[in-house]
Each structure stands twice: as structure tokens, then as C-alpha cells.
Amino acid sequence: MTSPFRDVRIGRCAPADVAFHPGGGCFAVAGEDGTVRLWDTATGHAVGRSLADPVEQAWAVAFHPRGHLVATGWSDGAVRVLRTAAFRTAAFRTAGEPPGGHTGGVTALAFHPGGHLLASAGQDGRVRLWRTDTLQPAGEALGDHGDPVHAVAFSADGGLLACAAGRTVRLWEVGGGRSACRLPGDHSGSVHAVAFHPAGRLLAAAGYDRNQVRLWDVTTGCPVGEPVRGHRGDHVWAVAFHPGGRFFATAGDDLAVRRWDTATVRPAGEPLSGQTGHVSSLAFHPRGHLLAAPDAGGTVRLWSMASIRDARIR
């Protein structure tokens, strides 16, 4: 990774979510100041213009597996799906009629690995699936989770969708829309983030009380080993698996990003410290050599997984 990276202001408020383009050349940041921007991974420069809303906040962002579409979730319950090329043109246009259906803010988005479906999660406790070609609903909402849904993630084969709401992770069969199982654990705090291992069998769930992360075997519905603990404070806010699956990263109340060996569930290297605020999201570059960590200080920090040097984008 080249050094130094440039410092760039990303908005008046903290970034809420980050996602890499499948090609890795840029990444998108959704901001609580109502902006969605693309940034060049190599230079740290803004790519084209930003999508801006003067009233609402952008809470979630996700790229289509082919990279030609970017989905954004908003505090008013809207999901806007845009063509990635629109960030370089004079006007933004949705790829179809904007999906609706959420009565609260959209907290998380995820594209199906096959690209034909988009999952949106909301404060209203519902998860909805949308056809990406028409932006029309793909069946009914996936149940009422009873609490705001904080995170969604598809398994690598696209067969399962994990939804985190309240103290529970619920697994849904994507094809039939049936609830496969619940992963309740023994926790008294909410689940804030979920991530599937690239091989699909393991699921990491973060955000419980006592700053712990649970690994689950989704084929059995049973926890794997002991809870992962290492962050100081009460919460772990974000989790992401490395594309190779060898380790996963977490971010917690202590403003540190930590990496864990998947096989041993032991620390993989020193903590990555120096974030300027609460880290709300984590995303690995598709090649795995970079980790993006946006924080409440208005910075997206790109960590090199080889040298642990970092770049800050303000």
C-alpha cells in the first residue's frame, strides 16, 4: 500500500457505513450528514460528485456483486439504488422506482451473491427482499423481528440470510422465505453486526454485552467454542471476515480494531489503535490487503493488513 494517503473531509457528520466496490478501485461511504460519496482507494480522492439529501441521513450502503449498482439506505425508510456511473455524471437517477415498505429508517443492506436480490433491514423490525432488475418486492417481508434489525448478511452460497435484531440472530432460507433457526445464545445485550465466513458454515455475531463476539455453526445452530472477548467497554459494534477466511476483524467501545484467527479464535496481531471515534462499520478490500474502518471522528481509516500502516480520509 502506498504511503502517505491524503486526508479528505467526508462531511459534517460521522460516516455510518462503508463498502468496497467489488473491483476494489473505490469504496462508498454513507454519512449521517445525508451524503453518499465514492472515494478512490489508491489516492483517497473523492470520485465524482456526492449523492446528498438536505433532510435525511444515509445509514447504509452496499455494492451489487457486479459493481454497476450501489444501494443506499436512508433514515426516512427509503432505499435508493443508483448506477455507480452516476457519481461521474451530471444527475443522479435511481435504477428504477425507489423501493418503499419500511416505516422506520433503513439500518442495513446486503446484495445476494447472485446479484438478483437486495435485502433491506429497518428500524420497524422487518427485513425485505427486492428484485434488483425491477426494484419490486420479492415476496412478503421476512417476519416481524420484534426489535429494530441492526444487520443483515447473506451466506456465500446465497441460501441463508442472517438478520440481527434485539438479542437474537435469525436465519432465513432465502428460497422459501422460511425461518431456518434462531441463534439466541445467553446474552442480555443487542446484536449489532453479523458476518458470514466466506466458506459459509460459520457466522460471527457481535455486539452483545460484555464486549463479546460469538461464532456459530449455521448447519447445527450451535455456538463454536467460547465467546471472543478482548475489547474494553460493553459493546462490539462491527465485525467482518477477511475474504480468505483466515481471520476476522472487530471494532468496539475502546476505539480499537482487533483481528482474530478464525481457527484458534485468538488475537491475530496487535490491536489497530488510533481511531478518532466510535467505529460503526468494517469492510475488507476484495483482495484482502486493506481494511476500511469509518469512525465518529469523521475519518475512514484504511489499514494495511501487510504492514499495518494506515491512511486516514477526513
C-alpha positions as CSV (number, residue, x, y, z in Angstrom):
1,M,0.0,0.0,0.0
2,T,1.4,3.4,-0.9
3,S,2.0,5.9,1.8
4,P,1.1,8.6,2.7
5,F,-2.6,8.7,1.8
6,R,-4.3,12.0,1.7
7,D,-6.6,13.4,4.3
8,V,-10.0,14.3,2.9
9,R,-13.0,15.8,4.7
10,I,-16.0,13.5,4.2
11,G,-18.8,15.6,5.6
12,R,-20.2,17.4,8.6
13,C,-21.2,14.3,10.5
14,A,-19.8,10.8,11.1
15,P,-19.8,8.1,8.5
16,A,-22.4,5.4,9.2
17,D,-21.4,2.7,6.8
18,V,-18.7,1.7,4.3
19,A,-18.5,-0.7,1.4
20,F,-15.8,-1.6,-1.2
21,H,-16.6,-1.8,-4.9
22,P,-16.2,-5.5,-6.0
23,G,-13.2,-4.4,-8.2
24,G,-11.6,-2.7,-5.2
25,G,-10.8,0.6,-7.1
26,C,-13.1,2.7,-4.9
27,F,-15.2,2.5,-1.8
28,A,-18.5,4.1,-0.8
29,V,-19.2,5.9,2.5
30,A,-22.7,6.7,3.7
31,G,-22.8,9.7,6.0
32,E,-25.1,10.9,8.7
33,D,-24.9,14.3,7.1
34,G,-27.1,13.0,4.3
35,T,-24.3,12.2,1.8
36,V,-23.1,9.1,-0.1
37,R,-19.7,9.5,-1.7
38,L,-17.3,7.4,-3.6
39,W,-13.5,7.5,-2.8
40,D,-10.6,6.3,-4.9
41,T,-8.9,3.6,-2.9
42,A,-5.4,4.4,-4.1
43,T,-5.4,8.2,-3.8
44,G,-8.1,8.9,-1.2
45,H,-9.6,11.4,-3.6
46,A,-13.4,11.8,-4.0
47,V,-14.7,10.1,-7.2
48,G,-17.0,12.5,-9.0
49,R,-19.9,14.1,-7.1
50,S,-21.7,13.0,-4.0
51,L,-25.3,12.0,-3.6
52,A,-26.8,14.4,-1.0
53,D,-30.1,14.7,0.9
54,P,-30.6,18.0,2.8
55,V,-33.0,16.4,5.3
56,E,-32.4,12.7,5.7
57,Q,-29.3,10.8,6.9
58,A,-27.7,8.0,4.9
59,W,-27.3,4.9,7.2
60,A,-26.4,2.0,4.9
61,V,-24.6,1.4,1.6
62,A,-23.9,-1.8,-0.4
63,F,-22.5,-2.6,-3.9
64,H,-24.0,-5.1,-6.3
65,P,-21.7,-8.0,-6.9
66,R,-21.1,-6.8,-10.5
67,G,-20.3,-3.3,-9.2
68,H,-22.7,-1.5,-11.6
69,L,-25.2,-0.6,-8.9
70,V,-24.9,0.9,-5.4
71,A,-27.8,0.7,-2.9
72,T,-28.2,3.3,-0.2
73,G,-30.5,3.2,2.9
74,W,-31.9,6.3,4.5
75,S,-33.3,7.5,7.8
76,D,-36.8,8.0,6.3
77,G,-37.1,4.4,5.3
78,A,-36.1,4.9,1.6
79,V,-33.8,2.6,-0.4
80,R,-32.2,4.2,-3.4
81,V,-30.5,2.1,-5.9
82,L,-28.2,4.0,-8.2
83,R,-25.9,3.2,-11.1
84,T,-22.4,3.5,-10.0
85,A,-21.5,5.5,-13.1
86,A,-24.0,8.2,-11.9
87,F,-21.4,9.5,-9.5
88,R,-19.4,10.7,-12.5
89,T,-22.4,12.2,-14.4
90,A,-24.4,15.4,-14.1
91,A,-27.5,13.9,-12.4
92,F,-28.4,11.0,-10.2
93,R,-31.2,8.7,-11.2
94,T,-32.4,5.6,-9.5
95,A,-32.2,2.3,-11.3
96,G,-36.0,2.0,-11.0
97,E,-38.8,3.1,-8.8
98,P,-37.4,3.6,-5.3
99,P,-38.4,0.7,-3.0
100,G,-40.6,1.5,0.0
101,G,-42.1,-0.6,2.7
102,H,-40.1,0.4,5.8
103,T,-41.9,2.6,8.3
104,G,-38.6,3.5,10.0
105,G,-35.0,4.1,8.9
106,V,-33.2,1.6,6.8
107,T,-30.4,0.3,9.0
108,A,-28.6,-2.3,6.8
109,L,-28.4,-3.5,3.2
110,A,-27.0,-6.6,1.5
111,F,-27.0,-7.9,-2.1
112,H,-27.4,-11.6,-2.7
113,P,-24.2,-13.1,-4.1
114,G,-26.0,-13.9,-7.3
115,G,-27.0,-10.2,-7.6
116,H,-30.7,-10.8,-8.3
117,L,-31.9,-9.8,-4.8
118,L,-31.3,-6.9,-2.4
119,A,-32.1,-7.3,1.3
120,S,-33.0,-4.2,3.4
121,A,-33.4,-4.1,7.2
122,G,-35.3,-1.5,9.1
123,Q,-36.0,0.1,12.5
124,D,-39.5,-1.3,12.0
125,G,-38.2,-4.8,12.8
126,R,-38.7,-6.0,9.2
127,V,-36.4,-7.4,6.5
128,R,-37.5,-7.1,2.9
129,L,-36.2,-8.6,-0.3
130,W,-36.2,-6.7,-3.6
131,R,-35.6,-7.8,-7.1
132,T,-32.7,-5.8,-8.4
133,D,-33.9,-5.8,-12.0
134,T,-37.3,-4.2,-11.2
135,L,-36.8,-3.0,-7.6
136,Q,-40.1,-4.7,-6.8
137,P,-40.7,-6.8,-3.7
138,A,-39.6,-10.4,-3.9
139,G,-42.4,-11.8,-1.7
140,E,-43.5,-10.7,1.7
141,A,-41.3,-9.2,4.4
142,L,-39.4,-11.8,6.4
143,G,-41.4,-11.8,9.5
144,D,-41.6,-9.3,12.3
145,H,-38.4,-9.5,14.4
146,G,-40.0,-7.5,17.2
147,D,-37.0,-5.2,17.5
148,P,-35.1,-3.0,15.1
149,V,-33.0,-5.1,12.8
150,H,-29.4,-3.8,13.0
151,A,-27.6,-6.0,10.4
152,V,-28.2,-8.5,7.6
153,A,-25.8,-10.8,5.7
154,F,-26.1,-13.4,3.0
155,S,-24.2,-16.7,3.2
156,A,-21.6,-17.2,0.4
157,D,-23.9,-19.6,-1.5
158,G,-26.9,-17.3,-1.0
159,G,-29.0,-19.9,0.7
160,L,-29.3,-18.2,4.0
161,L,-29.9,-14.7,5.2
162,A,-28.8,-13.8,8.8
163,C,-30.7,-11.0,10.5
164,A,-29.7,-9.4,13.8
165,A,-32.5,-7.9,15.9
166,G,-32.6,-7.5,19.7
167,R,-30.7,-10.3,21.4
168,T,-31.2,-12.8,18.6
169,V,-29.8,-13.7,15.2
170,R,-32.4,-15.2,13.0
171,L,-31.5,-17.3,9.9
172,W,-33.9,-17.3,6.9
173,E,-34.0,-19.7,4.0
174,V,-33.8,-17.3,1.0
175,G,-35.5,-19.6,-1.5
176,G,-38.7,-20.3,0.5
177,G,-38.7,-17.4,2.9
178,R,-38.9,-19.7,5.9
179,S,-37.2,-19.2,9.2
180,A,-34.4,-21.8,9.4
181,C,-33.4,-21.2,13.1
182,R,-32.7,-18.7,15.8
183,L,-29.3,-18.2,17.4
184,P,-30.3,-16.8,20.8
185,G,-27.2,-17.5,22.9
186,D,-27.1,-16.4,26.5
187,H,-26.8,-12.7,26.1
188,S,-28.5,-9.7,27.6
189,G,-27.4,-7.2,25.1
190,S,-28.4,-6.5,21.5
191,V,-26.6,-7.9,18.4
192,H,-25.2,-5.1,16.3
193,A,-23.4,-6.9,13.5
194,V,-23.2,-10.2,11.7
195,A,-20.8,-11.6,9.1
196,F,-20.6,-15.0,7.3
197,H,-17.3,-16.8,6.8
198,P,-16.5,-17.0,3.0
199,A,-17.0,-20.8,3.2
200,G,-20.5,-20.2,4.6
201,R,-20.6,-22.5,7.6
202,L,-19.5,-20.1,10.3
203,L,-21.3,-16.9,11.3
204,A,-19.9,-14.2,13.5
205,A,-22.3,-12.2,15.6
206,A,-21.1,-9.1,17.5
207,G,-22.5,-6.5,19.9
208,Y,-23.6,-8.5,22.9
209,D,-22.9,-7.3,26.4
210,R,-19.5,-8.0,27.9
211,N,-17.9,-6.9,24.6
212,Q,-18.1,-10.4,23.1
213,V,-18.4,-11.9,19.7
214,R,-20.0,-15.3,19.1
215,L,-19.1,-17.7,16.3
216,W,-21.9,-20.0,15.3
217,D,-22.1,-23.1,13.1
218,V,-25.1,-22.4,10.9
219,T,-25.5,-26.0,9.9
220,T,-26.2,-27.1,13.5
221,G,-27.3,-23.8,15.1
222,C,-24.8,-24.3,17.9
223,P,-22.1,-21.9,19.1
224,V,-18.5,-22.7,18.2
225,G,-16.1,-22.5,21.2
226,E,-16.1,-19.8,23.8
227,P,-17.2,-16.2,23.2
228,V,-14.4,-14.0,21.8
229,R,-13.6,-11.2,24.2
230,G,-10.8,-8.6,24.0
231,H,-12.3,-5.2,23.6
232,R,-12.6,-2.9,26.6
233,G,-16.1,-1.5,27.2
234,D,-19.5,-3.0,26.8
235,H,-20.1,-3.3,23.1
236,V,-18.6,-4.6,19.9
237,W,-20.1,-2.6,17.0
238,A,-18.8,-4.2,13.9
239,V,-17.4,-7.5,12.5
240,A,-16.1,-8.6,9.1
241,F,-14.3,-11.7,7.8
242,H,-11.2,-11.4,5.7
243,P,-12.0,-12.6,2.1
244,G,-9.7,-15.6,2.6
245,G,-11.4,-16.5,5.8
246,R,-8.2,-16.8,7.8
247,F,-9.2,-14.2,10.3
248,F,-11.9,-11.7,11.1
249,A,-11.9,-8.1,12.4
250,T,-13.9,-6.5,15.1
251,A,-14.4,-2.9,16.4
252,G,-15.6,-1.9,19.9
253,D,-16.0,0.7,22.5
254,D,-12.3,1.0,23.1
255,L,-11.8,2.7,19.6
256,A,-9.5,-0.2,18.6
257,V,-9.9,-2.6,15.6
258,R,-8.8,-6.1,16.5
259,R,-8.1,-9.2,14.4
260,W,-8.8,-12.8,15.4
261,D,-7.6,-16.0,14.0
262,T,-10.7,-17.9,12.8
263,A,-9.3,-21.4,13.6
264,T,-8.0,-20.6,17.1
265,V,-10.1,-17.6,17.9
266,R,-7.0,-16.0,19.4
267,P,-5.7,-12.5,18.6
268,A,-4.0,-12.2,15.2
269,G,-1.5,-9.5,15.6
270,E,-1.6,-6.3,17.7
271,P,-4.7,-4.2,18.0
272,L,-5.1,-1.5,15.4
273,S,-5.4,1.6,17.5
274,G,-5.7,5.3,16.7
275,Q,-9.3,5.6,15.5
276,T,-10.6,9.1,16.4
277,G,-14.1,7.9,17.4
278,H,-16.7,5.1,17.5
279,V,-16.2,2.7,14.6
280,S,-19.6,1.8,13.1
281,S,-18.7,-0.5,10.3
282,L,-15.8,-2.5,8.9
283,A,-15.1,-3.6,5.3
284,F,-12.3,-5.6,3.8
285,H,-11.0,-4.8,0.3
286,P,-11.9,-7.7,-2.1
287,R,-8.2,-8.7,-2.3
288,G,-7.9,-8.6,1.5
289,H,-4.9,-6.3,1.8
290,L,-6.9,-3.4,3.2
291,L,-9.4,-2.9,5.9
292,A,-11.7,0.2,5.9
293,A,-12.8,1.5,9.3
294,P,-15.0,4.6,9.5
295,D,-15.3,6.4,12.8
296,A,-17.3,9.1,14.5
297,G,-14.4,11.5,14.3
298,G,-15.1,11.9,10.6
299,T,-12.4,9.6,9.4
300,V,-12.3,6.5,7.3
301,R,-9.0,4.8,8.1
302,L,-7.6,2.3,5.7
303,W,-5.4,-0.3,7.5
304,S,-2.9,-2.3,5.5
305,M,-3.1,-5.9,6.5
306,A,0.5,-6.4,5.5
307,S,2.3,-3.6,7.2
308,I,-0.4,-2.2,9.5
309,R,0.3,1.2,8.2
310,D,-2.8,3.3,7.8
311,A,-4.3,6.0,5.8
312,R,-6.8,8.5,7.1
313,I,-9.5,10.1,5.0
314,R,-11.1,13.0,6.8
